């Protein structure tokens, strides 16, 4: 299974086709999550994409979709309201339940946060709910209509500019949001809750987070998105929110499969579609990003390939020394290994043999520094370097390896 976004579609509350993307992680899937976007936004807003990518890295598949009449979904936005959004959410839950697995996590941004709070109690499989900049009172969204509110009230509908785009709002929308009793739904949903909110949110004030938190029963948590705007438009804010949700949600999910329970499977690396070089790395229960620095066009969201190679040498060196010390029953204090990598001209390699220096071109040079806290036992004093050189990764690097490449094409 690749870490990628799969296009999907399902029927919403009115029968209109709703456009969706299912972000599936590399390797085994620990759980499924459902993401509800903000008012008049879409499934492809930065916050949604970032959070989906981070959850995918943690082994969680995420379905994000466009509500009726928004994004690439069918239907008329003017005929929708908060209740219809909740119904669309239920349709998304049914789609996952019937085709994959019911969601264990619901995540909602702004009015989408209010929608997941309203829907969570009716989805027995849901264990955890996370909101970002959500209003405690659904009618809060009305303040976005400004001077057009009176026209909606008196004329029955009006065209309102939201986020620089025109949307038709009808009186039935106002009536519906005013009748929503969100506090009651929050207090009775009986799910773990994470509330993320910016104290400088100018669209939905921080007092809404306090009201949601106060209405909810434990377990509940609050994390401040310091200096973030309501739409979480800065990449660093979206990345922070994503990492917090992924870490918090893991507590409520089944454990990831460990590496080597039966057979050590291949390490799988798959592109995420974010940035130019970002990839997910999946090795057993361990999932992380590989990337390149910003200076060469990457996002710097994870170690580079040579960083991973240096880490392999450093980790193997430390483990080999510890294993030897344990075998000798020597009291060796904490070991730290620093490894740096560079490509140098063979002629400049002081440690190389004369024949190696005479070769043309560049070579890879790894410099390893071993630091041991305190004194080194006499039994190991003259053995540290020798034992380090016996590290399997060290031997692989020095002796070389044969890489066999096979090509597999997945038909889509």
N, C-alpha and C positions, 0 to 999 in steps of 0.2 A: 504494500500500500504506500503510495507516495504522499508526501506533504504537499498538497496542492488544493486548489479550489475547483470544485466540480459544479457546473451550472445545474440548477434544479428548478422545478416549477410545481406548484400545487394550487389547488382551488382555495380561495379565501372565503370569507363569510358570505359573500354575495354570489359566489360561483365564478368570479373573475380569477384569471390566472395570476398568481403571485410569483414574481421572479425572485430566485434565491441563489445563494452560493453555500456549498457545504465544504468547509475547510477541514480536510482529513489529515491527521498527522502521519508521519512515517512510523512503521511498526504497528504494534497492537494499540487499539483504541481503549483508553481507560473509561471514558464516559462521553456523553454527548451534551452539548450546551446549546442554548438558543439565545440569540442576540436580537434585541428590539431597538431600532434606531430612534433618534430624536424627532420632534415634531417637524414635518415637511422635509426631513433629511432623506437619506437613502442608506442602503446596506453597505455602500462603498465609501462612506465617510471615514476619514483617517482613524478616528477612535475605534470604529468597528473593525477595520482591517488590522490595526495594530493588536487589538485585544484578541482577535481570532488567531493571529499568527503566534502570539505568546502562549495562548491556551493550547494550540496545536503542538507547540514545542514541549508542552507538559503532557502530551498524549491525549488531549481532549479535542474531540471533533466539534466544530461550531457551525451551526446553521444560522446564517443572517439573511434576512429577506426584506423586500420592499413592501410596505403596507399598501393596501388598495389605493390605486390612483397616484402612487408615487414611484419615482425611479423608473424601473423597467416593468413594473407591474401594471396589469390591466385595471379597468374600472374607473369610476368617476370620484375624484377626491372630494368634490362638493357634497357627495352623498354619505361621506364617512363621518364618524365621530369617535369619541373615546371608547364607547361600547363596541363599535365595529373593530377598533384596533385590538381590543381584548379578544374578540371573536377570531380575528386573523391569527392572533397568537395561538389560540386553541387549535386552529387549523394546522399551524406549523408543528405544534406538538403531535397532532395526529399523523402528520406526514412522517415525522421521525419515528414515531412508535410503530407505524405500519411498515416502513421500509428499512429502518435501521434499529434504533433503540430509543425509547422515550428519554427526553432530556433530564439529566440530574441537576443541571444548573440553568438558571434563567438570569440573563444580564440585560439591563435596560438603561438607555441613555436619555435623560430629560423626560419627555412625556412617555417615551418607551419604558423608562424606569417605573413610572406610575402604572403603566400597563402590566408589567411583569409582577408588580406588587398585587395588583388586582386579580391576576390570573393564577398566581402560585398556589393558592390554597386549593384549587380545583385540579391540580396535577399531582397525584399521589407519588409519582416517581421522583419529583423534584426534592432535592435535599438542601439546596443552597440558592440564595437569590442575592445578586449584586446590583446596586443602582449607582448611576453616575449623574450628578446634577439633577436629581429627580425632584419634582414638586410634591409637597405633602398634600396639597389641595389641587385636584385636577383643573378646577376653574381658574387656576393661576395663569393658564395659557391665554386666557382672554385678554390680558393686558397687552399682548402683542398686537392686538387689532387697533389700538389707538382710537383716533377719531372715527374710524369706520365702524366701531362697535354700535353706535346709535343707528347707523344706516342698516346694519344687520337686524337690529331690534325692530325698527319701524318698517323697513322695506322687505324684510324676509331673507335678504341675502346681500352681499357686497363683495367686491373684489379687494382683497387685502394684500399688500406687499409684505412678503415674509422672506427674509434672506435674499432680497433683491429680485424675487420672482412673484408673479401674481397668482393668488389662489382664491377661489370662490368659497366663501364661508356662509353657511345658511343658519337660520335661526335654530333649527333642530340641533346643530352642533352646540350652541350655547346652552340650550335646555339640557342636553345630555351631560355635559361636563359639570354643570351646576348640581346635578342630581347624584353624581358619583360620590359614594361614601367610602373614600379610600382608607381612612383611619380604621374603620371597622375591619376591612379586609386585611390590613397590616397586622392588627392585633390578634387575628384568628388564623393566620396562614400557617403558623407552626413550622417554619423553615429557618435555617440559619441565615442571617442577614448581614451583608456588608454594605455600608453606606459610604460612598466616595463623593466628596463635594469640595469645591473651591471656596475659600472664605471671601474671595473677591469676585465671585460669580455675579455679574450685573443683570443676568436674565432670570435666574432662579436663585434667590438669596439663600445664604447659609442657614437662615432660620428654618428653612424647609427640611434640611438634613436633621436638625435637632428635633423637629416634630415627628419625622419618620422614625428616628431612633427611639424617641420616647414612646411611640405607639407600639413598637415591636417588642416581642418577648425575647428573652435570651434563648440561644446564643446570638449575640449581635455585636458588630464591630463598626468602628468609624475610622476612616483614614482621610486626612486633609490633602487635597490636591493644591498645595500652595502655589499661588500666582497663575494658576491655569484659568483660561477663559471657559465660558460655558460649553462651547463646542469642542474643547480640548484640541485645538488646532495645532498647537506646537508638538512636534514629533516627540520631544523629550517628556512632555506631560502624558501623552498617550502611551508611551513606552512604560512609564512609571505606573500608571493605572493598570496597564495590562499585566505587568509583573506582579503587582499586589494581588490582583484577582486570581491569577494562576496559582500563586503560592497559597493563598487563603483557601481556594476551592479544593486544593489537593487533600486537605484535611477531611473532606466529606466524601471522598471517592475511594473506590477499591484501589489497593496498592498496584503499582505498575509491576509488570513481570520482571523478575531479576534476571540478569545475564548468567547463563550457565547452569540453570536448574536441571536441564536435561542435556541439551546440546548448545554450545556457544554459537549463536547465529552470527551472520555477517553484520558488520557495522554498516548502517544505511545512512547515506547522505542524500538529501533531496532539496532542490531549489524551493524557496518559499514564494517567489514572485515579488518579494519586497526588495527594492534596491537592485543593484547590478550583480552582486556576488553572494548575497545572504543565502545560506543553506541551513537546514536542520540536520543535526547529527543524532542518530539514535543507536545506542549501544546497550542492549538489555534494558534495564529500568532507567538508564541515564539518557537525558535529552538536553541538548544545548545547541547553540548557534555556531556556525563557522562563517567568517566574513573576512573582509579586507579593510585596512584603514581608510579613513575618509580621503587621505592624500592620494590614493590610487583609485578612487571612485566607489569605495565601499561605504557601508553604514557604520562600521566599527562596532557591530552588535555582538561580536564574538571573536575568539582567537583566529588568526590566520592559519592556513595549512602548515606553514613552518613553525608557528607557535605550538600547534598540536604536536608536531614532530619533536620539538625541543622539550615539550612537557613529557612526552613519552620517554625520552632519554633521562630526564631528571627524575621522574617517578620511578622508573626501573632501577636507576642507580640507588636511590634511597631505600627501596624495598630490598634490593640485593644486599646492601650493607646491613640492614636490620636483620635479615634472615641469617646472615653469617654471624652477626653478634649474638643472636639467640642460640644458634648452634654451638657457639663457643662459650655460651653462658656468661658473656661479657656485659658489663653494665655500661652500655653506650648511651650517652645522652641524646637529646633531640638532634636529628639530622636535617639539614637544609641544603638543597642543591639548586644552584643557579645555572641555567644554560642559555647561552646566546648563540645566534646563528648568523653567519655572514658568508657571502661568496667572495673569494679572493683569488687573485692570480696564483697559479701553482708555484710560480717562481718566488712569490713572497711568503710561502708557507715555511716558517722556520722549523716546524715539527716534522715536516715531510722528509722522506728519503731523497737522496740526490736524483734518482731516476724519476721520482714523482715530481720533483721541482722542474725537471727538464721537459715535462709534458706541457703541451700548449693549452691555452684556455684557462678557465676558472674551475675551482673546486669548492665544495661545501665545507665550511669549517665550523664545528661546534665547540665552543669553549665552555667547559664545565668547572664550576667552583663548588667544592663540598665544604660546608661549614658544620662543625659539631660543637654543641654547647658544652662548656666545661672541659675537663680533661679527657683524653682518650686512653682507655685501658692499655696496659703494656702489650697484651696479646694481640691488639689491633693496630698499635702505633705505626708499624711499618707495613701494614697490610691494606690500608684504606684505598690507595690508588690501584693496587693490584686487584682487589676485590671489585672495585667499581668497574674495572675493565672487563670483568666477567659478566656484567649485566647483559642479558640477552638482547636488549635493544641496541646497546653499544656494539655487540658483536654483529648484529644485522647491518648496522650502518657501516661498519668497517669492512665487512666481507661482501656486502652487496646482497641483493635478493632478486629473484625472478618474479616478474609481475605478468600474470596471465590475464588477458582481456577477452571477455565474451560480450557480445552485443545482444540485447533483448529489446524488442520494440513492442510497446503496449499499444494495441489497436484501440482507438477511442471511438 
